[in-house]
Amino acid sequence: MDQPIRLAVLVSGGGTTLQNFIDRIADGRMQARIVLTASNRGDAFGLVRAEKAGIPTFVAERSSFASREEFSQAIFDRCQLAKPDLICMAGFLQLLRIPQEFMGRVMNIHPALIPAFCGKKLYGHHVHEAVLEYGAKVSGCTVHFADNVYDHGPIILQKVVPVMEDDTPDSLAGRVFEQECEAYPEAIHLYAQGRLRVEGRKVRIL
């Protein structure tokens, strides 16, 4: 792309991944422009981060819609107006029905190595608690294209971290998040360069 990639970022909570994007764009490490931050919660601190950075925001509460399809349509209709090249889920905790025209244009990041420790109820600290309880020796993060199933779409990048004997959910989360901060911008950069080719469940990096 000759111009910075245009991103719409979806958040449900604190917006730490959004802040990573904002900081990297500000210091030149990330060639992107965030054109919208949308949330399913009006009290999400990620919206405060966006407003502070001068990014337009939008809220669609799931309870305000009769169906998941209507809720999803409201999100994507607002995204359409912002004309993003890519939609980035960043701690967005609602399942979306992705319209056909946006398939292959929605990314998500998950704080574990998919297909392990993922799915409907495994998000945030629940993931790290499950990793420690299971006794896994490694964890990490996964960037993938989103589809209409939780944590299911084709995997773009994964980064691995060790699980230490004395880890707590907080300490493991911190180590994983450090890798998330690198992996997600890297995946976005590859997308912007047109270097990602989806072949069934595989994503080839050209």
C-alpha positions in Angstrom: 0.0 0.0 0.0 1.2 3.5 -0.8 -0.9 4.9 2.1 -1.0 3.7 5.7 -3.4 0.9 6.2 -6.7 2.0 7.6 -7.8 0.1 10.7 -11.1 -0.3 12.6 -10.4 -1.7 16.1 -13.0 -3.5 18.1 -12.6 -3.5 21.9 -14.6 -4.7 25.0 -12.4 -3.6 27.8 -9.2 -1.8 28.7 -7.9 -1.4 25.2 -4.2 -2.3 25.9 -3.8 -3.7 22.4 -5.4 -0.6 21.0 -2.9 1.5 23.0 -0.1 -0.6 21.6 -1.3 0.4 18.1 -1.7 4.0 19.0 1.8 4.2 20.5 3.5 2.4 17.5 1.7 4.6 15.0 2.8 7.7 16.9 6.5 6.8 17.0 6.6 5.5 13.4 6.9 1.8 14.1 3.5 1.0 12.5 2.4 2.5 9.2 -1.4 2.6 9.9 -4.2 4.9 10.7 -7.0 3.9 13.1 -10.2 5.3 11.6 -12.7 3.9 14.2 -12.8 2.2 17.6 -16.0 0.3 18.2 -17.1 -1.5 21.4 -20.0 -3.6 22.7 -19.7 -1.8 26.1 -20.1 1.9 26.7 -17.9 1.8 29.7 -14.9 0.1 28.0 -11.7 2.1 28.8 -10.5 1.4 25.3 -13.0 4.1 24.2 -11.3 6.6 26.5 -8.0 5.7 25.0 -9.4 6.2 21.5 -11.0 9.5 22.3 -7.8 10.8 23.8 -6.0 9.9 20.6 -8.7 11.7 18.5 -10.1 8.4 17.1 -13.9 8.3 16.3 -15.7 5.8 18.5 -18.9 3.8 18.3 -20.9 1.7 20.8 -23.3 -1.1 20.1 -24.5 -2.9 23.2 -25.4 -6.5 22.5 -28.5 -6.2 24.7 -29.9 -3.5 22.5 -30.4 -5.8 19.6 -32.8 -8.7 19.2 -30.3 -11.0 17.5 -26.6 -11.5 17.1 -27.1 -10.9 13.4 -28.6 -7.4 14.0 -25.9 -6.6 16.5 -23.2 -7.7 14.0 -24.8 -5.7 11.2 -24.7 -2.5 13.3 -21.0 -3.0 14.0 -20.1 -3.7 10.3 -22.4 -0.9 9.0 -20.5 1.6 11.1 -17.2 0.1 10.1 -18.3 0.4 6.4 -18.7 4.1 6.9 -15.2 4.5 8.2 -13.8 2.6 5.1 -11.2 0.5 6.9 -8.9 -1.8 5.0 -8.8 -4.2 7.9 -10.9 -4.8 11.1 -8.9 -5.8 14.2 -10.5 -7.4 17.1 -8.5 -6.4 20.2 -10.0 -8.0 23.3 -13.5 -7.9 21.7 -15.5 -10.5 23.6 -18.6 -10.8 21.4 -19.0 -13.3 18.6 -19.7 -11.5 15.4 -21.5 -12.7 12.2 -19.1 -11.5 9.6 -20.7 -10.4 6.3 -19.3 -12.0 3.2 -17.7 -8.8 2.0 -15.6 -8.6 5.2 -14.4 -12.2 5.2 -10.6 -12.2 5.1 -10.6 -8.7 6.3 -11.1 -9.3 10.1 -8.2 -10.3 12.4 -8.2 -11.4 16.0 -5.5 -12.1 18.5 -5.9 -14.7 21.2 -3.5 -15.1 24.3 -2.8 -18.8 23.8 -1.5 -21.1 21.1 -4.7 -22.0 19.2 -6.1 -24.7 19.0 -5.2 -25.1 22.7 -6.9 -23.1 25.4 -9.4 -21.3 23.2 -13.1 -21.1 22.6 -16.2 -19.4 24.0 -15.3 -19.1 27.7 -11.6 -18.9 27.4 -10.6 -15.2 27.2 -8.3 -12.9 29.2 -7.1 -14.3 32.5 -9.3 -17.4 32.1 -6.9 -18.5 29.4 -3.8 -18.1 31.6 -5.4 -19.8 34.5 -6.3 -22.7 32.3 -2.7 -23.0 31.0 -1.3 -23.1 34.5 -3.9 -25.5 35.8 -3.2 -27.9 32.9 0.5 -27.8 33.5 1.5 -26.7 30.0 5.2 -25.9 29.6 4.7 -23.3 26.9 2.0 -20.7 26.0 2.0 -17.7 23.7 -0.3 -15.8 21.3 -2.1 -16.4 18.0 -3.1 -13.9 15.4 -5.7 -15.3 13.0 -8.3 -14.3 10.5 -11.7 -14.3 12.3 -14.6 -16.4 11.1 -18.0 -17.0 12.7 -16.7 -19.4 15.3 -14.7 -18.3 18.4 -11.0 -18.5 17.9 -11.3 -20.6 14.8 -10.2 -18.9 11.6 -6.9 -19.6 9.7 -3.8 -18.9 11.7 -1.4 -16.1 10.5 1.2 -15.9 13.2 2.0 -17.5 16.6 4.6 -16.6 19.1 5.7 -18.8 22.0 6.7 -18.1 25.6 7.8 -20.4 28.3 5.6 -21.2 31.3 7.7 -20.8 34.5 7.4 -23.0 37.6 6.4 -20.0 39.7 4.1 -18.3 37.2 0.9 -16.7 38.3 -1.9 -15.8 35.8 -0.6 -12.2 36.0 3.0 -13.0 35.3 2.2 -15.3 32.4 -0.2 -12.8 31.0 2.5 -10.1 31.1 4.9 -12.3 29.2 2.3 -13.3 26.6 1.2 -9.7 26.1 4.8 -8.7 25.3 4.6 -11.1 22.4 1.1 -9.9 21.4 2.5 -6.4 21.1 4.9 -7.7 18.4 2.8 -10.3 16.7 -0.3 -8.2 15.9 1.5 -5.3 14.2 3.6 -7.8 12.3 0.5 -9.6 11.0 -1.1 -6.2 10.0 2.1 -5.2 8.2 2.1 -8.5 6.2 -1.6 -7.9 5.3 -0.9 -4.4 4.2 1.9 -5.7 2.0 -0.4 -8.2 0.4 1.8 -11.0 1.6 -0.9 -13.2 3.2 -2.6 -15.9 1.1 -5.3 -18.0 2.6 -5.5 -21.6 1.3 -8.2 -23.4 3.2 -7.0 -23.5 6.9 -3.5 -22.4 6.0 -2.2 -18.9 5.7 0.9 -18.7 3.5 3.3 -15.8 4.0 4.6 -14.8 0.6 
